[in-house]
């Protein structure tokens, strides 16, 4: 049976804001979510869901990958 690990990435105004509930320092200067999601894909993370968060310019992206 496959075991999974999960990652939640919150995005505000197209910028990565927090990862697994930990706010990034200087998040407003952080990577555009498209760049960051590409890096996650290179690390075998798979996007499995997106949910709105707070306002129209925010969302949480949920990822998983095998352990």
Phi, psi and omega in degrees: 000133180285133173257143186242153166243152188235154181219133176245125181241118178265134183241133174236127177050047177071008181242140178296124185257311178210155181234123183048043175082000180258113180294135179281139174293140181054039184302329182291347176253006185286185183288149170296143185300328179298318177296314183295317179296325175298318178296320178297320178300322177294338178263018176074013175283139179244128177288123182242350179186155177223131179230145178294152181217110173079279183231183187294339181259013181235146174203163175244128177256132181252132182235157172216159172204156178294145177285000000 
